Amino acid sequence: MSSLFWNIRGINKRYKQKELKKYLGNKRIRLAGLIETRVKDHNKARVLNNIVPGWKALNNYQQADNGRNLFVWDPSWLFGNPVSLQEVQDFYNACMQHIDVYEHPWQADYYIWSNKQQGPERITSRTNRSFGNSEWMLKWGQVVTLYDLPFISDHAPMLITLQQQFSHRHASFNFFNVWVDHDSFLPLVKDKWKEERAKNHMQNVWMKLKSLQPASKVLNNQEFKFIRLKIDKTREELLHLQEEIAHHPTDTLIQQEKQALLNLEKWSLIEESAFKQKSRVKWVKLGDSNNKYFFDVCKERSHRSQILEITSLAGIKLYDPQKIKEEFILFYGDRWVPRQFVYCRCANKL
């Protein structure tokens, strides 16, 4: 589903209504916020019927005499209860005043507004931006705001396309530093390093490192997998022990409490070290316990490394993963190697 936010600078003229209707249809917009429409209250029903017949709408005429801002959506795509002004106001306060808000990644020219003048009288500026909070990033961090051409306005429309994240790619091998501190890691490396796998020295080293990958994955699955569950379990054990000590303190329980505290610290530092390495945040010291921050950065990095849309050779935007894969094969197959070879080697791997 695609949404649009546009400082339209007037839609009273019939040609603007026709062009806006066509634009919404071409971009498959199902939700739109239109600012500075300059449509008077008694004309809004007629204008909206010309542009988006059958759509629902909200406006700010009662709150601002000259507001004339419209929020429209296709009810066949969006469901739920009507949005009240109080809900919108709470959203504004929460996003802009009380929580950390960041600007979306964006594409197109930096300056998205101009006064339409020529020569030295021309002024350009970046007046409109789109923002999101950490909750938005966790669900829609892959979304990019596209600033389209101004068309019938002097402000560029902001296009936001919501689509699910596809992650069918094969995950690459990552070495985690926490493995080094485990008792079985060095013996594991020594056993693999005694093996001779090739006569060439460089190839021998490379093959030894490759042979460490499956063994390291086994170690990780046995000792470091589900760290969050281990932390929660250790925390519950600690609380249970402290309740027992409060009623019947014994040397055994006190010793178990000390061990539980050590285990909690151990798993907490291991989790934080892994998040720090994944997020590549160098300046945060281990022990700061910024797990939510680390997780947000990891998610943002993961979203950035994906290809969610491309423009085909025919000039059509593609969003479906299968069509994107086929377009890559078509593009590079004609340039590097015979297409038959590309299809048989790459069709199941992209």
C-alpha positions as CSV (number, residue, x, y, z in Angstrom):
1,M,0.0,0.0,0.0
2,S,1.3,3.4,-0.9
3,S,0.6,6.7,0.9
4,L,1.1,10.3,-0.2
5,F,1.7,13.6,1.6
6,W,1.7,16.7,-0.7
7,N,1.6,20.5,-0.3
8,I,-0.7,20.8,-3.3
9,R,-1.0,24.6,-3.3
10,G,-4.6,24.6,-4.5
11,I,-6.9,22.1,-6.2
12,N,-9.9,24.3,-7.1
13,K,-9.0,24.3,-10.8
14,R,-10.6,21.5,-12.8
15,Y,-7.4,20.6,-14.6
16,K,-5.6,20.2,-11.3
17,Q,-8.3,17.9,-10.0
18,K,-8.1,15.7,-13.1
19,E,-4.3,15.5,-13.0
20,L,-4.3,14.7,-9.2
21,K,-6.9,12.0,-9.8
22,K,-4.7,10.4,-12.5
23,Y,-1.6,10.8,-10.4
24,L,-3.2,9.0,-7.5
25,G,-4.3,6.2,-9.8
26,N,-0.9,5.8,-11.5
27,K,0.9,5.6,-8.1
28,R,-1.7,3.3,-6.6
29,I,-2.2,5.7,-3.7
30,R,-4.7,4.5,-1.1
31,L,-4.1,7.1,1.6
32,A,-3.2,10.8,1.0
33,G,-2.7,13.9,3.1
34,L,-3.2,17.1,1.0
35,I,-2.0,20.4,2.5
36,E,-3.0,23.9,1.4
37,T,-5.8,22.7,-0.9
38,R,-7.5,26.2,-0.8
39,V,-10.8,24.5,-1.1
40,K,-13.6,26.2,0.8
41,D,-15.8,24.2,3.2
42,H,-18.9,24.3,0.9
43,N,-16.9,23.1,-2.1
44,K,-15.0,20.2,-0.5
45,A,-17.6,17.5,-1.2
46,R,-17.7,18.4,-4.9
47,V,-13.9,18.6,-5.2
48,L,-13.3,15.3,-3.4
49,N,-15.9,13.6,-5.5
50,N,-14.1,14.8,-8.7
51,I,-10.8,13.5,-7.4
52,V,-11.4,10.5,-5.1
53,P,-15.1,9.4,-5.4
54,G,-16.2,7.1,-2.7
55,W,-13.2,7.8,-0.4
56,K,-13.4,8.8,3.2
57,A,-12.0,12.1,4.3
58,L,-11.0,14.2,7.4
59,N,-10.4,17.9,7.5
60,N,-9.4,20.7,9.8
61,Y,-12.0,23.4,8.8
62,Q,-13.6,23.5,12.3
63,Q,-10.2,24.0,14.0
64,A,-8.8,26.5,11.6
65,D,-10.8,28.8,9.3
66,N,-8.1,28.9,6.7
67,G,-6.8,25.3,7.4
68,R,-8.2,23.6,4.3
69,N,-6.1,20.5,4.8
70,L,-7.6,17.2,3.8
71,F,-6.8,13.6,4.8
72,V,-8.4,11.1,2.4
73,W,-8.3,7.3,2.2
74,D,-9.8,4.4,0.2
75,P,-12.1,2.5,2.6
76,S,-11.8,-0.7,0.6
77,W,-8.2,-0.9,1.6
78,L,-8.1,0.6,5.1
79,F,-10.3,-0.6,7.9
80,G,-10.8,0.5,11.5
81,N,-12.6,3.1,13.6
82,P,-12.8,6.7,12.7
83,V,-9.8,8.8,13.7
84,S,-10.5,11.6,16.2
85,L,-8.7,14.9,16.6
86,Q,-7.6,13.8,20.1
87,E,-5.9,10.7,18.6
88,V,-4.1,12.7,16.0
89,Q,-3.0,15.3,18.6
90,D,-1.7,12.5,20.9
91,F,0.3,11.1,18.0
92,Y,1.8,14.4,17.2
93,N,2.8,15.1,20.8
94,A,4.3,11.6,21.2
95,C,6.3,11.7,18.0
96,M,7.5,15.3,18.0
97,Q,7.9,16.1,21.7
98,H,8.3,13.0,23.9
99,I,10.2,10.3,22.0
100,D,13.2,10.2,19.7
101,V,12.0,10.8,16.1
102,Y,14.3,10.3,13.1
103,E,14.0,11.3,9.4
104,H,13.2,8.6,7.0
105,P,15.7,7.6,4.4
106,W,14.8,9.4,1.2
107,Q,15.5,9.6,-2.6
108,A,15.5,12.4,-5.2
109,D,16.8,15.9,-5.1
110,Y,17.7,17.6,-1.9
111,Y,15.6,20.7,-2.5
112,I,11.9,19.9,-2.9
113,W,10.3,23.3,-3.1
114,S,10.8,26.3,-5.3
115,N,9.0,29.6,-5.8
116,K,8.8,29.0,-9.5
117,Q,10.8,32.2,-10.3
118,Q,13.6,32.6,-12.8
119,G,17.2,33.8,-12.6
120,P,18.3,35.5,-9.3
121,E,14.7,35.6,-8.1
122,R,14.5,31.8,-7.9
123,I,14.4,30.3,-4.4
124,T,14.7,26.6,-3.5
125,S,14.4,25.0,-0.1
126,R,13.9,21.7,1.7
127,T,10.6,22.5,3.6
128,N,8.9,19.0,3.9
129,R,10.3,15.9,5.6
130,S,8.9,12.6,6.8
131,F,9.8,11.2,10.3
132,G,9.3,8.0,12.2
133,N,10.0,6.7,15.8
134,S,11.7,3.5,16.9
135,E,8.5,1.5,16.8
136,W,8.0,2.5,13.1
137,M,11.6,1.5,12.4
138,L,11.2,-1.9,13.9
139,K,8.2,-2.6,11.6
140,W,8.8,-0.4,8.5
141,G,12.5,0.5,8.7
142,Q,13.0,-0.5,5.1
143,V,10.6,2.2,3.9
144,V,12.2,5.0,1.9
145,T,10.4,8.3,1.2
146,L,10.5,9.2,-2.5
147,Y,10.2,12.9,-3.3
148,D,8.6,13.0,-6.8
149,L,8.6,15.9,-9.3
150,P,6.4,18.9,-8.2
151,F,4.1,18.5,-11.2
152,I,1.0,20.7,-10.6
153,S,2.4,22.2,-7.3
154,D,5.5,24.0,-6.2
155,H,6.1,21.3,-3.5
156,A,7.4,17.8,-4.3
157,P,5.0,15.1,-3.2
158,M,6.3,12.6,-0.6
159,L,5.6,9.0,-1.6
160,I,5.8,6.3,1.1
161,T,5.2,2.7,0.0
162,L,4.5,0.1,2.8
163,Q,5.4,-3.4,1.9
164,Q,6.5,-6.4,3.9
165,Q,10.2,-7.1,4.3
166,F,11.5,-10.1,2.3
167,S,14.5,-12.0,3.6
168,H,15.1,-15.0,1.5
169,R,18.8,-14.5,1.0
170,H,21.4,-16.9,2.4
171,A,22.9,-15.5,5.6
172,S,26.7,-15.0,5.5
173,F,29.0,-16.5,8.2
174,N,29.7,-14.1,11.0
175,F,32.5,-14.6,13.6
176,F,31.5,-13.4,17.1
177,N,34.2,-12.3,19.5
178,V,32.5,-13.9,22.5
179,W,33.4,-17.4,21.1
180,V,37.1,-16.7,21.9
181,D,36.5,-16.6,25.6
182,H,34.8,-20.1,25.6
183,D,36.9,-22.9,27.0
184,S,36.4,-25.2,24.0
185,F,37.2,-22.6,21.3
186,L,41.1,-22.8,21.4
187,P,41.1,-26.7,21.4
188,L,38.7,-26.6,18.5
189,V,41.0,-24.3,16.5
190,K,44.1,-26.4,17.3
191,D,42.4,-29.6,16.1
192,K,41.4,-28.0,12.8
193,W,44.8,-26.4,12.4
194,K,46.6,-29.7,12.6
195,E,44.9,-30.9,9.5
196,E,46.6,-30.5,6.1
197,R,44.0,-29.7,3.4
198,A,46.1,-28.5,0.5
199,K,49.8,-28.2,-0.6
200,N,49.6,-24.6,-1.4
201,H,50.1,-22.6,1.8
202,M,47.5,-19.9,1.2
203,Q,45.0,-22.4,0.0
204,N,45.7,-24.5,3.0
205,V,45.1,-21.6,5.4
206,W,41.9,-20.7,3.6
207,M,40.5,-24.3,3.7
208,K,41.3,-24.5,7.4
209,L,39.4,-21.3,8.1
210,K,36.5,-22.7,6.0
211,S,36.5,-25.9,8.0
212,L,36.2,-23.9,11.2
213,Q,32.8,-22.4,10.1
214,P,30.6,-25.5,10.7
215,A,32.4,-26.2,14.0
216,S,32.0,-22.6,15.1
217,K,28.3,-22.8,14.2
218,V,27.8,-25.9,16.3
219,L,29.6,-24.2,19.3
220,N,27.4,-21.1,18.8
221,N,24.2,-23.2,18.7
222,Q,25.2,-25.3,21.8
223,E,26.5,-22.5,24.0
224,F,25.3,-19.1,22.8
225,K,21.9,-19.6,21.1
226,F,18.8,-18.1,22.7
227,I,20.8,-15.8,25.0
228,R,17.7,-13.8,25.8
229,L,15.9,-16.9,27.1
230,K,19.0,-17.8,29.2
231,I,19.0,-14.3,30.7
232,D,15.3,-14.5,31.6
233,K,15.7,-18.0,33.1
234,T,18.7,-16.9,35.2
235,R,16.9,-13.8,36.4
236,E,13.9,-16.0,37.5
237,E,16.3,-18.3,39.3
238,L,17.9,-15.4,41.1
239,L,14.6,-14.0,42.3
240,H,13.5,-17.4,43.5
241,L,16.7,-17.9,45.4
242,Q,16.4,-14.5,47.0
243,E,12.9,-15.2,48.1
244,E,14.2,-18.5,49.7
245,I,17.0,-16.6,51.4
246,A,14.6,-14.0,52.8
247,H,12.7,-16.8,54.7
248,H,15.4,-19.5,55.3
249,P,18.9,-18.2,54.7
250,T,21.5,-20.9,54.4
251,D,25.1,-21.1,53.1
252,T,24.1,-23.2,50.2
253,L,21.4,-20.7,49.1
254,I,23.8,-17.8,49.5
255,Q,26.4,-19.6,47.3
256,Q,23.8,-20.3,44.7
257,E,22.7,-16.7,44.7
258,K,26.3,-15.6,44.0
259,Q,26.6,-18.0,41.2
260,A,23.3,-16.8,39.7
261,L,24.5,-13.2,39.8
262,L,27.7,-14.2,38.0
263,N,25.7,-16.1,35.4
264,L,23.4,-13.1,34.9
265,E,26.3,-10.8,34.4
266,K,28.0,-13.2,32.0
267,W,25.0,-13.7,29.7
268,S,24.1,-10.0,29.8
269,L,27.6,-9.0,28.7
270,I,27.7,-11.7,26.0
271,E,24.3,-10.4,24.6
272,E,25.6,-6.9,24.7
273,S,28.8,-7.8,23.0
274,A,27.0,-9.5,20.2
275,F,24.7,-6.5,19.7
276,K,27.6,-4.2,19.7
277,Q,29.4,-6.2,17.1
278,K,26.3,-6.5,14.9
279,S,25.5,-2.8,15.1
280,R,29.2,-1.8,14.6
281,V,28.8,1.0,17.2
282,K,32.3,1.5,18.3
283,W,31.9,4.3,20.9
284,V,29.5,2.6,23.2
285,K,31.4,0.8,26.0
286,L,30.5,-2.7,27.0
287,G,28.2,-2.6,30.1
288,D,26.1,0.4,29.1
289,S,23.2,-2.0,28.6
290,N,21.8,-0.1,25.6
291,N,20.2,-3.2,24.2
292,K,17.2,-1.5,22.7
293,Y,19.5,1.0,21.0
294,F,21.7,-1.8,19.7
295,F,18.7,-3.7,18.4
296,D,17.3,-0.7,16.6
297,V,20.7,-0.1,14.9
298,C,20.9,-3.7,13.9
299,K,17.4,-3.6,12.4
300,E,18.2,-0.4,10.5
301,R,21.4,-1.9,9.1
302,S,19.5,-5.0,8.0
303,H,16.9,-2.9,6.2
304,R,19.5,-0.8,4.4
305,S,21.2,-3.9,2.9
306,Q,18.1,-5.1,1.1
307,I,16.9,-4.4,-2.5
308,L,13.2,-3.8,-2.1
309,E,12.5,-2.1,-5.5
310,I,14.2,-1.4,-8.8
311,T,13.3,0.3,-12.1
312,S,13.3,-2.2,-15.0
313,L,14.9,-1.6,-18.4
314,A,11.4,-0.7,-19.6
315,G,11.1,2.1,-16.9
316,I,8.6,0.2,-14.7
317,K,9.1,0.0,-10.9
318,L,9.3,-3.6,-9.6
319,Y,8.5,-4.6,-6.0
320,D,8.0,-8.3,-6.3
321,P,11.1,-10.3,-5.3
322,Q,10.7,-12.8,-8.1
323,K,10.4,-10.1,-10.8
324,I,13.4,-8.2,-9.3
325,K,15.4,-11.4,-9.5
326,E,14.4,-12.0,-13.2
327,E,15.2,-8.4,-14.0
328,F,18.8,-8.8,-12.6
329,I,19.3,-11.9,-14.6
330,L,18.0,-10.2,-17.8
331,F,20.2,-7.1,-17.2
332,Y,23.5,-8.8,-16.4
333,G,22.9,-11.9,-18.6
334,D,23.1,-9.7,-21.7
335,R,26.4,-8.1,-20.7
336,W,28.7,-10.7,-19.1
337,V,28.0,-14.3,-20.1
338,P,25.5,-16.1,-22.3
339,R,22.0,-16.0,-20.9
340,Q,21.6,-19.8,-20.8
341,F,24.6,-20.0,-18.4
342,V,23.2,-17.3,-16.2
343,Y,19.8,-18.9,-15.9
344,C,21.2,-22.3,-14.9
345,R,23.7,-21.0,-12.4
346,C,21.9,-18.1,-10.8
347,A,18.1,-18.6,-11.1
348,N,17.8,-20.3,-7.7
349,K,20.4,-18.2,-5.9
350,L,19.4,-14.6,-6.3
